[in-house]
């Protein structure tokens, strides 16, 4: 369906793991990419929708009382920007802030019940954005999926980027363009130690915060 709380092509999901409602009003809430851009025929008519909608749900699955749908963001002095393409993933930081990876941008929202726009970071990794986002406990290191540039090799890899300010803008400075150069479908960060875990389809690569090469964990059955 397309109404509030209904799913239409849902893919990305993130959970606010906090239990402290005082410091994080969104503690326990779930963010889901409930509607993705689509074109379909309904009763002989072609229906098209060009935007992505992110739904904010309570732990019981019901939409939150206010601010349940996040359709885009508004920078100070600028017009509202809707999520025109499919988002490449959602992540929630340790403090409860929401991060939306859309095209080549990471958009940060506050942890308030009705999330507000906070900042925008542009990824400087080579290639187009692809599915996959994770953020470490400091909120300054990001792991982002992107298209591997050049001929050959897997189509999607994970880059490690550091957020910094340059000429008044936030950018993602690539520290490692491809963590291990293998086809990657998802990435998460272990909050206990900030290690990054990358799903390489048939195995999982585990990366500590300082190294350049992975410790391998084979997940094949």
Residue frames as qw, qx, qy, qz and C-alpha x, y, z in Angstrom:
[[0.000, 0.884, 0.468, 0.000, 0.00, 0.00, 0.00],
 [0.389, 0.483, -0.013, 0.784, 0.90, 3.68, -0.03],
 [0.397, -0.820, -0.154, -0.382, -0.80, 5.02, 3.09],
 [0.142, -0.703, 0.551, -0.426, 0.96, 5.87, 6.36],
 [0.608, -0.354, 0.659, -0.265, 2.41, 2.75, 7.96],
 [0.912, 0.305, 0.260, -0.089, 2.05, 0.67, 4.79],
 [0.468, -0.459, 0.571, 0.494, 4.98, -0.67, 2.78],
 [0.727, 0.669, 0.112, -0.111, 5.63, -0.24, -0.92],
 [0.726, 0.547, -0.254, 0.330, 9.02, -1.61, -1.96],
 [0.480, -0.837, 0.242, -0.098, 10.50, -1.22, 1.52],
 [0.817, 0.334, -0.354, 0.309, 14.23, -1.97, 1.70],
 [0.311, 0.402, -0.491, 0.708, 16.24, 0.20, 4.09],
 [0.641, -0.672, -0.323, -0.182, 15.64, 0.01, 7.85],
 [0.344, 0.355, -0.543, 0.679, 17.36, 1.32, 11.00],
 [0.604, -0.636, -0.479, -0.038, 16.55, 1.03, 14.70],
 [0.065, -0.732, 0.353, -0.579, 17.35, 3.53, 17.45],
 [0.698, -0.077, -0.682, 0.203, 18.93, 1.19, 20.02],
 [0.025, 0.305, -0.471, 0.827, 18.87, 3.72, 22.86],
 [0.397, -0.507, -0.765, 0.022, 16.65, 3.12, 25.91],
 [0.250, -0.398, -0.353, 0.809, 17.05, 6.61, 27.39],
 [0.164, 0.747, 0.574, 0.293, 13.97, 8.64, 26.39],
 [0.244, -0.882, -0.119, 0.385, 15.27, 11.69, 28.28],
 [0.287, -0.553, 0.454, 0.637, 18.44, 12.08, 26.22],
 [0.026, 0.086, -0.769, -0.633, 16.97, 10.52, 23.09],
 [0.558, 0.208, 0.304, -0.743, 13.22, 11.13, 22.52],
 [0.735, 0.345, -0.379, -0.444, 13.31, 8.67, 19.61],
 [0.171, -0.381, 0.897, -0.149, 14.76, 5.79, 21.67],
 [0.479, 0.135, 0.850, -0.174, 13.41, 2.46, 20.46],
 [0.583, 0.626, 0.128, -0.502, 11.84, 3.90, 17.31],
 [0.647, 0.062, 0.658, 0.381, 12.25, 2.27, 13.90],
 [0.269, 0.655, -0.214, -0.673, 12.92, 4.04, 10.59],
 [0.622, 0.189, 0.735, 0.194, 11.81, 2.27, 7.40],
 [0.114, 0.271, -0.470, -0.832, 12.02, 3.25, 3.75],
 [0.501, 0.310, 0.726, -0.355, 8.35, 2.47, 3.22],
 [0.619, 0.720, 0.286, -0.125, 7.81, 3.94, -0.25],
 [0.452, -0.317, 0.486, 0.677, 10.36, 3.91, -3.07],
 [0.339, 0.466, -0.284, -0.766, 10.02, 5.53, -6.52],
 [0.444, 0.149, 0.882, 0.061, 7.78, 3.37, -8.68],
 [0.438, 0.247, -0.326, -0.800, 5.70, 3.14, -11.83],
 [0.196, 0.110, 0.972, -0.067, 2.85, 0.65, -11.95],
 [0.340, -0.192, -0.528, -0.754, -0.46, 0.04, -13.66],
 [0.154, 0.205, 0.785, -0.564, -3.58, 0.12, -11.49],
 [0.430, 0.584, 0.625, -0.288, -6.95, -0.66, -13.08],
 [0.580, 0.623, 0.399, 0.342, -5.69, 0.33, -16.51],
 [0.060, 0.981, -0.062, 0.171, -4.03, 3.55, -15.36],
 [0.714, 0.226, -0.339, 0.569, -0.30, 4.09, -15.00],
 [0.444, -0.892, -0.060, -0.061, 0.58, 5.46, -11.59],
 [0.673, 0.367, -0.281, 0.577, 4.02, 6.96, -11.01],
 [0.471, -0.881, -0.020, 0.023, 5.73, 8.25, -7.89],
 [0.604, 0.638, -0.280, 0.386, 9.22, 9.76, -8.07],
 [0.115, -0.705, 0.459, -0.528, 10.15, 10.11, -4.41],
 [0.547, -0.054, -0.789, 0.274, 11.21, 8.06, -1.41],
 [0.500, -0.661, 0.020, -0.559, 9.35, 8.24, 1.90],
 [0.369, 0.159, -0.802, 0.443, 10.85, 7.23, 5.24],
 [0.622, -0.579, -0.325, -0.415, 8.38, 6.16, 7.90],
 [0.055, 0.383, -0.695, 0.606, 9.11, 6.50, 11.63],
 [0.723, -0.333, -0.510, -0.326, 7.44, 3.79, 13.69],
 [0.526, -0.602, 0.436, -0.414, 7.10, 3.04, 17.37],
 [0.116, -0.342, 0.931, -0.047, 8.48, -0.29, 18.69],
 [0.542, 0.244, 0.735, -0.327, 4.96, -1.76, 18.37],
 [0.363, 0.233, 0.725, 0.537, 4.90, -0.93, 14.65],
 [0.122, 0.863, 0.487, -0.049, 2.49, 1.99, 14.88],
 [0.386, 0.612, 0.036, 0.689, 3.49, 5.36, 13.35],
 [0.317, -0.215, -0.436, 0.814, 4.74, 7.92, 15.87],
 [0.071, 0.747, 0.547, -0.371, 2.30, 10.64, 16.92],
 [0.276, 0.930, -0.006, -0.241, 3.98, 13.41, 14.90],
 [0.068, 0.749, -0.603, -0.267, 6.70, 13.57, 12.28],
 [0.836, -0.024, 0.543, -0.072, 5.89, 10.03, 11.16],
 [0.781, 0.492, 0.286, 0.257, 6.88, 10.61, 7.54],
 [0.297, -0.679, 0.303, 0.599, 10.24, 12.04, 6.46],
 [0.704, 0.636, 0.315, 0.039, 10.12, 13.07, 2.81],
 [0.573, 0.610, -0.054, 0.545, 13.22, 15.22, 2.52],
 [0.548, -0.459, -0.243, 0.656, 15.19, 17.98, 4.20],
 [0.173, 0.929, 0.180, 0.273, 15.52, 21.76, 4.23],
 [0.603, -0.039, -0.180, 0.776, 18.83, 23.56, 4.63],
 [0.117, -0.714, -0.297, 0.623, 18.71, 27.09, 6.11],
 [0.134, 0.635, -0.190, -0.737, 17.67, 29.59, 3.46],
 [0.091, 0.180, -0.827, -0.525, 17.02, 26.90, 0.87],
 [0.733, -0.018, -0.196, -0.651, 13.91, 25.24, -0.56],
 [0.770, -0.225, 0.550, -0.233, 12.89, 21.80, 0.69],
 [0.319, 0.432, -0.784, -0.312, 14.71, 18.96, -1.09],
 [0.906, -0.066, 0.167, -0.383, 12.69, 15.77, -1.44],
 [0.491, -0.322, 0.787, 0.192, 14.33, 12.35, -1.63],
 [0.596, 0.514, -0.223, -0.575, 14.02, 12.10, -5.42],
 [0.597, 0.334, -0.718, -0.126, 15.84, 8.78, -5.81],
 [0.878, -0.328, -0.349, -0.016, 15.92, 5.56, -3.83],
 [0.322, -0.831, 0.420, -0.172, 17.91, 6.05, -0.65],
 [0.621, 0.404, -0.661, 0.119, 21.06, 3.94, -0.29],
 [0.606, -0.198, -0.700, 0.323, 20.40, 3.16, 3.36],
 [0.399, -0.798, -0.024, -0.452, 19.55, 4.43, 6.84],
 [0.615, 0.017, -0.600, 0.512, 21.62, 4.48, 10.02],
 [0.442, -0.852, -0.133, -0.246, 21.12, 5.70, 13.58],
 [0.345, 0.551, -0.536, 0.539, 24.09, 7.05, 15.53],
 [0.423, -0.154, -0.755, 0.477, 24.86, 6.32, 19.18],
 [0.044, 0.155, 0.362, -0.918, 23.14, 9.57, 20.23],
 [0.368, 0.526, 0.711, -0.287, 19.99, 8.74, 18.28],
 [0.262, 0.617, -0.203, -0.714, 20.52, 11.01, 15.28],
 [0.798, 0.386, 0.463, -0.026, 19.24, 9.63, 11.97],
 [0.110, -0.527, 0.549, 0.639, 21.48, 9.45, 8.88],
 [0.750, 0.520, 0.365, -0.187, 19.95, 9.08, 5.40],
 [0.359, -0.328, 0.609, 0.626, 22.22, 8.14, 2.49],
 [0.554, 0.699, 0.405, -0.202, 20.65, 9.64, -0.64],
 [0.615, 0.768, -0.101, 0.149, 22.54, 9.75, -3.97],
 [0.643, 0.316, -0.394, 0.575, 26.01, 11.03, -2.89],
 [0.163, -0.580, 0.265, -0.753, 24.83, 12.84, 0.25],
 [0.435, -0.300, -0.789, 0.315, 24.50, 11.78, 3.88],
 [0.260, -0.596, -0.098, -0.754, 21.75, 13.83, 5.52],
 [0.302, -0.097, -0.775, 0.546, 21.74, 13.99, 9.32],
 [0.423, -0.618, -0.315, -0.583, 18.55, 14.56, 11.33],
 [0.208, -0.450, 0.578, -0.648, 18.20, 15.23, 15.07],
 [0.220, -0.103, -0.962, 0.128, 16.91, 12.60, 17.50],
 [0.342, 0.059, 0.333, -0.877, 13.79, 14.63, 18.38],
 [0.520, 0.323, 0.744, -0.267, 10.35, 13.05, 18.18],
 [0.587, 0.779, 0.214, -0.050, 9.80, 15.07, 15.01],
 [0.726, -0.176, 0.243, 0.620, 13.28, 14.78, 13.49],
 [0.206, 0.946, 0.000, -0.250, 14.74, 18.03, 12.19],
 [0.751, 0.547, -0.113, 0.352, 17.46, 18.52, 9.56],
 [0.584, -0.740, 0.104, 0.317, 20.89, 19.02, 11.15],
 [0.157, -0.682, 0.532, 0.477, 23.63, 18.68, 8.53],
 [0.868, 0.480, 0.063, -0.105, 24.51, 17.44, 5.05],
 [0.419, -0.567, 0.612, 0.357, 27.75, 15.70, 4.07],
 [0.737, 0.582, -0.196, -0.281, 28.76, 15.04, 0.47],
 [0.872, -0.216, 0.386, 0.210, 30.68, 11.83, -0.13],
 [0.207, 0.806, -0.443, -0.333, 33.91, 12.28, -2.09],
 [0.624, -0.142, 0.754, 0.149, 34.35, 8.57, -2.81],
 [0.152, 0.278, -0.644, -0.697, 34.74, 7.72, -6.50],
 [0.155, -0.222, -0.916, -0.296, 31.76, 6.29, -8.34],
 [0.464, -0.433, -0.246, -0.732, 28.04, 6.66, -7.76],
 [0.407, -0.302, 0.627, -0.591, 26.45, 5.93, -4.40],
 [0.581, -0.058, -0.769, -0.262, 25.25, 2.36, -3.81],
 [0.726, -0.564, -0.223, -0.324, 23.37, 0.65, -0.99],
 [0.786, -0.185, -0.407, 0.427, 25.11, 0.56, 2.41],
 [0.004, 0.733, -0.214, 0.646, 25.73, 3.01, 5.27],
 [0.728, -0.494, -0.408, 0.243, 27.08, 2.77, 8.82],
 [0.046, 0.825, -0.218, 0.520, 28.47, 5.34, 11.25],
 [0.570, 0.024, -0.663, 0.485, 30.85, 4.89, 14.19],
 [0.419, -0.650, -0.557, 0.302, 30.30, 5.97, 17.79],
 [0.291, -0.365, -0.047, 0.883, 31.95, 9.38, 17.24],
 [0.400, 0.788, 0.404, -0.236, 29.66, 10.29, 14.36],
 [0.071, 0.826, -0.344, -0.441, 32.70, 11.28, 12.28],
 [0.103, -0.307, 0.878, 0.352, 33.60, 8.02, 10.50],
 [0.750, 0.321, 0.168, -0.554, 31.22, 6.68, 7.84],
 [0.339, -0.106, 0.878, 0.320, 31.16, 3.49, 5.81],
 [0.534, 0.531, 0.105, -0.650, 29.33, 4.04, 2.51],
 [0.698, 0.234, 0.639, 0.223, 28.49, 1.81, -0.42],
 [0.270, 0.757, -0.184, -0.565, 29.53, 3.11, -3.82],
 [0.871, 0.489, 0.037, -0.025, 30.16, 2.01, -7.37],
 [0.682, -0.399, 0.362, 0.495, 33.68, 0.74, -7.87],
 [0.347, 0.826, -0.190, -0.402, 35.33, 2.93, -10.54],
 [0.037, 0.561, -0.765, -0.314, 37.18, 1.52, -13.51],
 [0.759, 0.167, -0.491, -0.393, 36.77, -1.71, -15.50],
 [0.620, 0.043, -0.765, 0.168, 36.51, -5.10, -13.83],
 [0.065, 0.075, -0.677, 0.729, 35.98, -5.83, -10.17],
 [0.038, -0.529, -0.830, 0.174, 32.71, -6.01, -8.22],
 [0.040, 0.662, 0.390, 0.639, 30.03, -3.37, -8.89],
 [0.416, -0.818, -0.067, -0.391, 29.55, -2.33, -5.24],
 [0.622, 0.062, -0.528, 0.575, 32.23, -1.79, -2.58],
 [0.437, -0.844, -0.304, 0.069, 32.32, -0.06, 0.83],
 [0.395, 0.570, -0.224, 0.684, 34.41, 3.07, 1.39],
 [0.518, -0.579, -0.420, 0.468, 35.61, 4.37, 4.76],
 [0.218, 0.666, 0.133, 0.701, 35.24, 8.16, 4.97],
 [0.358, -0.367, -0.462, 0.724, 36.00, 10.81, 7.57],
 [0.047, 0.880, 0.431, 0.193, 33.61, 13.73, 7.94],
 [0.436, -0.334, -0.086, 0.831, 35.31, 17.10, 7.90],
 [0.207, 0.892, 0.285, -0.284, 34.53, 20.70, 7.04],
 [0.501, -0.037, 0.398, 0.768, 35.95, 22.28, 3.91],
 [0.003, 0.154, 0.295, 0.943, 35.08, 25.80, 2.72],
 [0.427, -0.023, 0.287, -0.857, 32.03, 25.84, 5.00],
 [0.824, 0.070, -0.302, -0.475, 30.71, 22.52, 3.68],
 [0.672, -0.354, 0.637, -0.135, 30.83, 19.03, 5.18],
 [0.655, 0.461, -0.530, -0.277, 32.53, 16.44, 3.00],
 [0.937, -0.246, 0.247, -0.027, 33.33, 12.77, 3.36],
 [0.162, 0.756, -0.620, -0.131, 37.09, 12.40, 2.87],
 [0.964, 0.079, -0.234, -0.099, 37.85, 8.84, 1.67],
 [0.417, -0.675, 0.608, -0.038, 40.34, 7.12, 3.96],
 [0.341, -0.110, 0.903, 0.237, 39.91, 3.82, 2.11],
 [0.446, 0.208, -0.364, -0.791, 38.06, 3.68, -1.23],
 [0.843, -0.038, -0.412, -0.344, 37.29, -0.05, -0.96],
 [0.610, -0.598, 0.453, -0.255, 37.72, -1.92, 2.32],
 [0.609, -0.260, 0.737, 0.137, 38.46, -5.25, 0.67],
 [0.199, 0.390, -0.603, -0.667, 37.51, -4.89, -2.99],
 [0.061, 0.181, 0.976, 0.102, 34.84, -7.59, -2.84],
 [0.306, -0.453, -0.526, -0.652, 31.18, -7.36, -3.82],
 [0.077, -0.104, -0.662, 0.738, 29.42, -5.83, -0.80],
 [0.234, -0.530, -0.678, -0.454, 25.70, -5.77, -0.03],
 [0.463, -0.823, -0.219, -0.246, 25.56, -4.20, 3.46],
 [0.451, 0.295, -0.506, 0.674, 27.66, -2.78, 6.30],
 [0.550, -0.779, -0.237, -0.185, 27.16, -2.26, 10.05],
 [0.211, 0.581, -0.544, 0.568, 29.33, -0.99, 12.90],
 [0.661, -0.357, -0.623, 0.218, 29.75, -2.90, 16.16],
 [0.222, -0.874, -0.005, -0.431, 28.96, -0.29, 18.84],
 [0.823, -0.545, 0.003, 0.159, 31.11, -2.17, 21.37],
 [0.651, -0.381, 0.303, 0.583, 34.38, -1.55, 19.52],
 [0.286, 0.772, -0.129, -0.552, 33.57, 0.44, 16.34],
 [0.331, -0.157, 0.827, 0.427, 34.65, -2.46, 14.10],
 [0.563, 0.373, -0.177, -0.715, 32.96, -2.46, 10.70],
 [0.530, 0.047, 0.846, 0.025, 31.32, -5.65, 9.44],
 [0.385, 0.434, -0.374, -0.724, 30.81, -5.90, 5.67],
 [0.791, 0.209, 0.542, -0.191, 28.50, -8.45, 4.06],
 [0.078, 0.509, -0.660, -0.547, 30.39, -9.84, 1.05],
 [0.750, 0.139, -0.340, -0.550, 27.48, -12.11, 0.04],
 [0.897, -0.020, -0.442, -0.010, 29.23, -15.40, 0.92],
 [0.651, -0.136, -0.439, 0.604, 31.42, -14.14, 3.74],
 [0.239, -0.954, -0.176, -0.051, 31.75, -11.29, 6.24],
 [0.558, 0.387, -0.262, 0.685, 34.76, -8.99, 6.41],
 [0.497, -0.808, -0.265, 0.172, 35.56, -7.55, 9.86],
 [0.467, 0.561, -0.110, 0.674, 37.61, -4.36, 9.92],
 [0.471, -0.575, -0.386, 0.546, 39.06, -2.77, 13.05],
 [0.063, 0.958, 0.199, -0.198, 39.24, 1.02, 13.33],
 [0.196, -0.811, 0.384, 0.396, 42.91, 1.35, 12.30],
 [0.581, -0.163, 0.713, 0.358, 43.79, -1.39, 9.84],
 [0.338, 0.465, -0.410, -0.708, 43.85, -1.56, 6.08],
 [0.432, 0.107, -0.836, -0.320, 43.12, -5.29, 5.62],
 [0.721, -0.337, -0.027, -0.605, 40.26, -7.42, 7.00],
 [0.241, -0.176, 0.927, -0.227, 40.05, -10.30, 9.38],
 [0.481, -0.011, -0.617, -0.623, 37.81, -12.79, 7.58],
 [0.477, 0.020, 0.744, -0.468, 34.78, -14.59, 9.01],
 [0.194, 0.004, -0.822, -0.535, 33.40, -17.25, 6.63],
 [0.516, 0.093, 0.428, -0.736, 29.59, -17.38, 6.76],
 [0.582, 0.190, -0.612, -0.501, 29.04, -20.03, 4.09],
 [0.774, -0.202, 0.446, -0.402, 27.02, -23.02, 5.26]]
